Amino acid sequence: MSEKARKLFEALDLDHNGTLTRAEVIIALRTKGPSLAASGDLPFWAVGDENASSALFDAADQNGDEELTLEEFAAVVDRRFGWS
């Protein structure tokens, strides 16, 4: 797991409970995405619309419980963003 994935997960975890919901991912990427991209913590091309954020969530939710753990999230973003 990359440090970038961990940092992004923490930025998206709006309620700081250690998991991400679909709503958190969508809201956080919409509100924080541009500044995360500007600071180099997210690729610019990864700042998408609600559908793109939802698709990222679906790709990461391996067990279908509608919550992402850090491990689930990192496995997808490290691969998708070329961080590992």
Wavefront OBJ file of the C-alpha trace (Angstrom):
o trace
v 0.000 0.000 0.000
v 1.401 3.368 -0.991
v 1.620 6.389 1.268
v -0.272 8.356 -1.408
v -3.217 5.936 -1.161
v -3.228 6.246 2.629
v -3.130 10.039 2.447
v -5.944 10.161 -0.120
v -8.071 7.769 1.953
v -7.647 9.980 5.009
v -8.601 13.077 2.985
v -11.764 11.388 1.725
v -12.789 9.970 5.126
v -14.986 12.939 6.013
v -16.295 11.504 9.297
v -12.881 10.047 10.269
v -14.320 6.622 11.143
v -11.781 4.584 9.154
v -14.100 3.583 6.303
v -15.443 5.303 3.205
v -19.052 5.296 2.064
v -20.148 5.985 -1.508
v -21.469 9.392 -0.413
v -18.156 10.298 1.221
v -16.209 9.404 -1.903
v -18.552 11.391 -4.157
v -18.761 14.438 -1.880
v -15.083 14.498 -0.974
v -13.872 14.100 -4.552
v -16.245 16.853 -5.681
v -15.266 19.274 -2.908
v -11.632 18.342 -2.254
v -10.637 16.793 -5.579
v -9.347 19.921 -7.313
v -7.181 20.953 -4.362
v -5.927 17.368 -3.904
v -4.996 17.299 -7.582
v -3.312 20.700 -7.359
v -1.195 19.506 -4.435
v -0.215 16.295 -6.265
v -2.206 13.986 -3.984
v -4.580 12.929 -6.781
v -4.040 12.757 -10.545
v -5.848 15.601 -12.331
v -7.579 13.103 -14.619
v -9.045 11.352 -11.565
v -11.155 14.373 -10.626
v -14.381 13.338 -12.299
v -18.094 13.679 -11.941
v -20.431 11.774 -9.646
v -20.553 8.779 -12.005
v -16.759 8.480 -12.114
v -16.542 8.705 -8.320
v -19.267 6.086 -7.947
v -17.480 3.793 -10.413
v -14.258 4.139 -8.408
v -16.183 3.170 -5.280
v -17.722 0.129 -7.012
v -14.334 -1.023 -8.282
v -12.894 -0.856 -4.777
v -15.815 -2.413 -2.854
v -14.586 -5.977 -3.214
v -16.907 -7.534 -0.638
v -20.011 -5.530 -1.595
v -20.665 -4.189 1.898
v -21.003 -0.573 0.660
v -18.041 0.552 2.776
v -14.409 0.775 1.775
v -11.598 -0.131 4.089
v -8.183 1.388 3.574
v -6.983 -1.928 2.136
v -9.820 -2.149 -0.425
v -9.343 1.478 -1.433
v -5.554 1.295 -1.689
v -5.633 -1.867 -3.801
v -7.623 -0.057 -6.487
v -6.128 3.430 -6.405
v -2.534 2.187 -6.257
v -3.160 0.138 -9.399
v -5.370 2.670 -11.200
v -3.167 5.686 -10.437
v 0.137 3.840 -10.889
v 1.218 4.348 -7.288
v 2.502 0.869 -6.587
l 1 2 3 4 5 6 7 8 9 10 11 12 13 14 15 16 17 18 19 20 21 22 23 24 25 26 27 28 29 30 31 32 33 34 35 36 37 38 39 40 41 42 43 44 45 46 47 48 49 50 51 52 53 54 55 56 57 58 59 60 61 62 63 64 65 66 67 68 69 70 71 72 73 74 75 76 77 78 79 80 81 82 83 84
